[in-house]
């Protein structure tokens, strides 16, 4: 059975895992759509898109299909940043000092 200190550590680990799992789901998806709409300026509304493929190919507007590729790459980069953040937090947490039982304290020489 786990001691209260171990249960506290397990609770913190579980909380970090849940937070980073939610970030891993939300950040890349949000980055994709924000990059697509704001950075690469491709409208997601059908009424604002070119009405036909021929119109889209021969128009002067910068409406390239590569915009989704760049937005997807931004989402992949965001996912890797979240993953690197999780690894950093896991390593920065470090080893917690072991608890010494009350009756067996260390003797200093």
C-alpha positions in Angstrom: 0.0 0.0 0.0 1.3 3.5 -0.9 2.2 5.9 1.8 0.6 9.4 1.8 3.7 10.9 0.3 3.7 8.4 -2.5 0.0 9.0 -3.1 0.7 12.8 -3.4 3.5 12.1 -5.9 1.2 9.8 -7.9 -1.5 12.4 -7.9 0.9 15.0 -9.3 2.1 12.6 -12.0 -1.4 11.8 -13.0 -2.4 15.5 -13.1 0.6 16.3 -15.3 -0.2 13.4 -17.6 -3.8 14.6 -18.0 -2.8 18.2 -18.6 -0.3 17.3 -21.3 -2.7 14.8 -22.9 -5.3 17.6 -23.2 -2.6 19.9 -24.5 -1.5 17.3 -27.0 -5.0 17.1 -28.4 -5.9 20.8 -28.3 -2.7 22.6 -29.3 -2.0 20.9 -32.7 -5.7 21.1 -33.8 -5.9 24.7 -32.7 -2.6 25.6 -34.3 -3.8 24.0 -37.6 -7.0 26.0 -37.8 -5.4 29.3 -36.5 -2.5 29.0 -39.0 -4.9 28.1 -41.8 -7.2 31.1 -41.1 -4.9 33.8 -39.8 -1.4 33.1 -41.1 -2.0 31.5 -44.5 -5.4 33.3 -44.9 -7.4 30.5 -46.4 -11.1 30.9 -45.7 -12.9 27.8 -44.5 -16.3 29.2 -45.5 -17.5 27.8 -48.9 -19.1 31.1 -49.8 -15.7 32.8 -49.6 -13.9 30.2 -51.7 -13.5 30.3 -55.5 -16.7 28.9 -57.0 -15.1 26.5 -59.4 -11.7 24.7 -59.8 -11.1 26.6 -63.1 -11.7 29.9 -61.4 -9.3 29.0 -58.6 -6.6 27.8 -61.0 -6.7 30.9 -63.3 -7.5 33.6 -60.8 -4.9 36.1 -59.6 -5.7 35.5 -55.9 -3.2 33.6 -53.9 -5.4 30.6 -53.1 -2.8 27.8 -53.3 -3.6 24.3 -52.0 -0.2 24.3 -50.3 -1.5 26.5 -47.5 -3.0 23.4 -45.8 0.4 21.7 -46.0 2.1 24.6 -44.2 -0.7 24.7 -41.6 -0.3 20.9 -41.0 3.5 21.4 -40.6 2.8 24.1 -38.0 0.5 21.7 -36.2 3.2 19.0 -36.2 5.7 21.5 -34.8 3.2 22.5 -32.1 2.8 18.8 -31.2 6.5 18.4 -30.9 6.8 21.5 -28.7 4.1 20.1 -26.3 5.9 16.7 -26.2 9.3 18.4 -25.5 7.6 20.4 -22.8 6.3 17.2 -21.2 9.8 15.6 -21.3 11.3 18.8 -19.8 8.8 18.8 -17.0 9.4 15.1 -16.3 13.2 15.5 -16.1 13.0 18.8 -14.2 10.9 17.2 -11.5 13.9 15.1 -10.6 14.2 12.6 -7.9 12.6 13.4 -4.7 14.7 12.7 -1.6 13.8 9.5 0.2 12.0 9.8 3.4 13.9 8.6 6.4 11.8 6.7 9.0 11.5 8.7 12.3 13.4 6.1 14.4 16.3 5.7 12.0 17.8 9.1 11.4 21.2 9.4 9.8 24.2 10.0 12.0 26.6 12.7 10.9 30.2 12.1 11.6 
